[in-house]
């Protein structure tokens, strides 16, 4: 029977390595079966974005769509980030309404960048989320689209289609007519 305690090893800590070379600090190995975030790990456990903010032409089709109608790209991103709780049409319509009334959809879209970053433990780079969306809205939306795409999502298909494709769709119990009887 396996022990439920994680494996420990000794590893010299950087602070004690300079003070006393014989001192060691315990090192706890990561538990097995826990998913590790995708990407290059940086300090603080965060990962780097799969592409740069200005890599818009890595996906020319999405770049053109986002330039001419950012509400569609935003709606697609929001549906995936919200795991289907918000539909593409709803999120896109709210974005378009805010854009038409206030002139800047970035007020709404920067919050979804933050949600995406928190879900995938991404760095807040090159600057704060709201500042990225305020200054480079189209580039930010394209980067978020590419990030989700690099993680295996077909962003244009929507949440449910991605779950069905991955076999993670909602399973329902079979319908039983008439209840239980003898």
C-alpha positions as CSV (number, residue, x, y, z in Angstrom):
1,X,0.0,0.0,0.0
2,X,1.4,3.4,-1.0
3,X,1.9,6.1,1.5
4,X,-0.3,9.2,1.1
5,X,2.6,11.4,2.1
6,X,4.5,13.1,-0.8
7,X,8.1,12.0,-1.3
8,X,10.6,14.2,0.3
9,X,14.2,14.7,-0.6
10,X,16.9,17.0,0.7
11,X,18.0,19.9,-1.3
12,X,20.3,22.7,-0.4
13,X,18.3,25.9,0.0
14,X,19.9,29.0,-1.6
15,X,20.0,30.9,1.7
16,X,21.7,28.2,3.7
17,X,24.1,27.3,0.9
18,X,26.0,30.5,1.6
19,X,25.8,30.3,5.3
20,X,26.5,26.6,6.1
21,X,27.1,24.1,3.3
22,X,26.1,21.2,5.5
23,X,22.5,22.6,6.1
24,X,19.8,21.2,4.0
25,X,16.1,22.0,3.6
26,X,13.4,19.4,2.8
27,X,12.2,19.3,-0.8
28,X,8.7,18.1,-1.3
29,X,8.0,16.5,-4.7
30,X,4.8,17.5,-6.5
31,X,1.9,15.1,-5.9
32,X,1.1,12.7,-8.6
33,X,-2.1,13.0,-10.6
34,X,-2.3,16.8,-10.3
35,X,-2.4,18.6,-13.7
36,X,0.5,20.9,-14.3
37,X,-0.3,24.2,-16.2
38,X,0.8,24.2,-19.9
39,X,3.7,26.4,-20.9
40,X,7.1,27.6,-19.7
41,X,7.1,28.0,-16.0
42,X,8.4,31.3,-14.7
43,X,9.1,32.5,-11.2
44,X,6.1,32.4,-8.9
45,X,4.6,29.4,-10.6
46,X,3.3,31.4,-13.6
47,X,3.6,30.4,-17.2
48,X,4.4,32.5,-20.3
49,X,1.9,33.2,-23.0
50,X,2.2,30.8,-25.9
51,X,2.7,33.7,-28.3
52,X,3.5,37.4,-28.0
53,X,1.1,40.3,-27.9
54,X,2.1,41.4,-31.4
55,X,2.0,38.0,-33.0
56,X,-1.3,38.9,-34.7
57,X,-0.2,37.6,-38.1
58,X,0.4,34.1,-36.7
59,X,-3.3,33.6,-37.5
60,X,-4.2,36.0,-40.3
61,X,-7.8,34.9,-40.5
62,X,-8.5,35.7,-36.8
63,X,-6.5,38.9,-37.1
64,X,-8.7,40.2,-39.9
65,X,-11.9,39.1,-38.1
66,X,-10.8,40.8,-34.9
67,X,-9.8,44.0,-36.7
68,X,-13.2,44.3,-38.5
69,X,-15.5,42.8,-35.8
70,X,-13.8,42.4,-32.4
71,X,-17.2,41.5,-30.8
72,X,-17.1,38.1,-32.5
73,X,-13.6,37.2,-31.4
74,X,-14.4,38.5,-27.9
75,X,-17.6,36.5,-27.7
76,X,-15.8,33.3,-28.7
77,X,-13.1,33.9,-26.1
78,X,-15.6,34.7,-23.4
79,X,-17.6,31.5,-24.0
80,X,-14.5,29.3,-23.6
81,X,-13.2,31.3,-20.6
82,X,-16.6,31.1,-18.9
83,X,-16.8,27.4,-19.7
84,X,-20.1,27.8,-21.5
85,X,-21.9,29.8,-18.8
86,X,-21.9,32.8,-21.2
87,X,-22.7,32.3,-24.9
88,X,-20.7,33.8,-27.7
89,X,-23.7,35.8,-28.8
90,X,-24.4,37.2,-25.3
91,X,-20.9,38.2,-24.6
92,X,-20.4,39.6,-28.1
93,X,-23.6,41.6,-27.9
94,X,-22.6,43.1,-24.5
95,X,-19.2,43.9,-25.9
96,X,-20.7,45.6,-29.0
97,X,-23.2,47.6,-26.9
98,X,-20.5,48.9,-24.6
99,X,-18.3,49.7,-27.6
100,X,-21.2,51.6,-29.3
101,X,-22.3,53.5,-26.2
102,X,-19.0,54.2,-24.6
103,X,-16.6,53.8,-27.5
104,X,-14.3,51.3,-25.7
105,X,-15.1,47.7,-25.3
106,X,-11.9,47.3,-23.4
107,X,-13.7,48.1,-20.2
108,X,-15.4,44.7,-20.5
109,X,-12.8,42.6,-22.3
110,X,-9.9,43.3,-19.9
111,X,-11.8,41.4,-17.2
112,X,-11.8,38.3,-19.4
113,X,-8.1,38.6,-19.9
114,X,-7.7,38.5,-16.2
115,X,-10.0,35.4,-15.9
116,X,-8.0,33.7,-18.7
117,X,-4.7,34.5,-17.0
118,X,-5.9,33.2,-13.6
119,X,-7.3,30.0,-15.2
120,X,-4.0,29.1,-16.9
121,X,-1.6,30.8,-14.5
122,X,-0.3,33.2,-17.2
123,X,1.9,36.2,-16.5
124,X,0.4,39.7,-16.5
125,X,2.6,40.9,-19.4
126,X,3.7,43.1,-20.9
127,X,1.7,45.3,-18.4
128,X,-1.6,45.3,-16.5
129,X,-4.6,43.6,-18.3
130,X,-6.7,46.7,-18.5
131,X,-3.8,48.7,-19.9
132,X,-3.1,46.0,-22.5
133,X,-6.7,46.1,-23.7
134,X,-7.0,49.8,-23.6
135,X,-3.9,50.4,-25.7
136,X,-3.8,47.3,-27.9
137,X,-7.4,45.9,-27.9
138,X,-7.1,44.0,-31.2
139,X,-3.7,42.5,-30.4
140,X,-4.9,41.5,-26.9
141,X,-8.0,39.7,-28.3
142,X,-5.8,37.9,-31.0
143,X,-3.3,36.8,-28.3
144,X,-6.1,35.4,-26.1
145,X,-7.6,33.6,-29.1
146,X,-4.2,32.1,-30.0
147,X,-3.6,31.1,-26.3
148,X,-6.8,29.1,-26.2
149,X,-6.1,27.6,-29.6
150,X,-2.7,26.5,-28.4
151,X,-4.3,24.7,-25.5
152,X,-6.3,22.6,-27.8
153,X,-9.6,24.5,-28.0
154,X,-11.4,25.2,-31.3
155,X,-12.4,28.6,-30.2
156,X,-14.8,29.2,-33.1
157,X,-16.7,26.0,-32.2
158,X,-17.8,27.1,-28.8
159,X,-17.6,25.4,-25.4
160,X,-20.1,22.6,-25.8
161,X,-18.6,21.5,-29.1
162,X,-15.1,21.4,-27.5
163,X,-16.4,19.3,-24.6
164,X,-18.2,16.9,-27.0
165,X,-15.0,16.6,-29.0
166,X,-13.0,15.9,-25.9
167,X,-15.5,13.4,-24.5
168,X,-16.3,15.7,-21.6
169,X,-19.9,16.6,-22.5
170,X,-22.6,16.4,-20.0
171,X,-23.8,12.9,-19.4
172,X,-27.4,12.4,-18.6
173,X,-29.1,9.5,-17.0
174,X,-31.6,7.6,-19.2
175,X,-35.2,8.5,-19.0
176,X,-37.3,6.0,-17.1
177,X,-41.0,6.0,-17.9
178,X,-43.6,5.0,-15.3
179,X,-41.2,4.8,-12.3
180,X,-40.4,1.7,-10.4
181,X,-43.0,-1.1,-10.3
182,X,-43.2,-4.9,-9.6
